[in-house]
Amino acid sequence: QVQLVESGGGLVQAGGSLRLSCAASGTIFSIVGMGWYRQAPGKQRELVAVMTSGGRTNYADSVKGRFTISRDNAKNTVALQMNSLKPEDTAVYFCNALMQGNTYWGQGTQVTVSS
């Protein structure tokens, strides 16, 4: 009965910023890692950024230096600060969590960057 809920998506201009948040709720014993993936129309879902419970991070090359992932382990939340947004960042962003031997996904939140 674990659920991930994303928030913070929207429409922004190129060069702008946006912050996505994801909260895990339900019966949670241990979260190994949380992160963000995205999928643009006609493309495969790709990893954007992940962070383990210990704070180790991994970013896609396309977002390094622009996006920052953060976690609050006590609150079971993960956020993605997106700066210097580009039109190619337009996609549905999905929250992901590995916990209790399973992988969970949020419903996705739309991010649209206008040129």
Buried (B, 14 or more C-beta within 10 A) or exposed (E): EBEBBBBBBEEBEEEBEBBBBBBBEEEBEEBEBBBBBBBBEEEEBEBBBBBBBEEEBBBBEEBEEBBBBBBEEEEBBBBBBBBEBBEEBBBBBBBBBBBEEEEBEBEBBEBBBEE
